[in-house]
Amino acid sequence: MWLKSMLQDGHDGSISSKRVITFLAFLLCAGAFISMVYGHPIDTKIFDSMMYIVIAGLGFTASEKFSKKE
């Protein structure tokens, strides 16, 4: 399944909690953005917080590619 392989850690193949949390935060941001398009008000502080979680999660996940593997 492509979703499981996307969420797996690069070192030992287990599901990474960082990737799961980042993916869920991305889905929430996408849902909030879609609801804003249809005119539903969204608290900008909550949306910004979820966006920062996505940005940090993607940064940490990308930095794993450059870290030393033991």
MORA-V531892 format. One line per field, one symbol per residue. phi: phi as a letter, one per 40 degrees, with the letter a starting at -180 (. if undefined). A space follows every 50 residues. Layout:
# MORA-V531892
phi=???
This chain:
# MORA-V531892
phi=.ccccccccccbgcccccccccccccccccccccccccgccbcccccccc cccccccccccccccbcccc
